[in-house]
Amino acid sequence: MNKETLTIEKDKNGTIMYRNADGELHNPHGPAIVWADGDKVYWINDEYLTEAEFKTWQAQRTAPLHNKTAVIGGVEYTLTVK
């Protein structure tokens, strides 16, 4: 698995933002923005996700067979998680 670099910024109000190498809001481990009042929002590659969508995205990425290729009876299949 490739490692990615995240930049963490904290503004004067205490809001924390995570960005990927392209400067996009991004945190594959949790919320990409944590507001000073504790509210959280999730972003992956500058795309907003609800918390439920984020948890589904995260589960798909960490599933042991996600995006694995298998050949069964001469037919190639790519396995994914729903």
N, C-alpha and C positions, 0 to 999 in steps of 0.2 A: 504494500500500500504506500502511495506517495505521501510524504509529509508536506504540509502546507504551513506557510508563515502567516501569522495573524498579528496585526498591529492593534494595540489597545490604547485608546485615547480616553482621558478623563478631563471634562471641562470644569470651569470654575464653579459650576453649580453642583458638581458631583455626579453628573451623568457619565456613564461609561459606554463606549462604543467600540466594537470589534470590527476590523476591516481586513480583507484579504490583500494579497500582493498587488491587486489591481485598484485598490482603494475603495472597493465596494463593501457595503455593509454585509458582514458574513461571520457566522460563528457556528461550526458544525457540532459544537459541544453544548450549546445552550443559547440563551438570548443574545442577540447582536447589539441590543441597546438595553441598558438597565438605567432607568431614570432615577434621579436622586430620591424620589418618593417611593422607590421600590418597584414601580411598574416595569414590566419587561415586554419586549417585542422581539420577534424572531425574523431573521433575514438570512437567506442563503444566496450568495452571489448577486446581491442587490435586489432579490425578489422577496417580498414580504410573505410570511407564512403565519397562519394562526398557530397557537401552541399545539393543537391536535395535528395539523398538517406537518409541523416540525417533527413531532414524535413519530409520525408515520414515515417521514423522509429519513429520519435517523435510524429507525428500525430496518428499513430497506437497505441502507448502507452497511449496517453491521450484521445482517443475516449471513450465516456461514456460506450459503450457496448463491447469494445474490450476484447476478451478472456472471455466473460460471457457465461455461459451455460444456454440453454433453452430447455425445453422438450415440443415438439409440437406433438400432436397425438401419444404420447408414444415413440417418437423418440427423442434422445438427440442430440442437435446441439451446437457447439461452434461457437460463433459469432466472426468474425474478421473484420478488416477494410482494404480495398485495396486502 
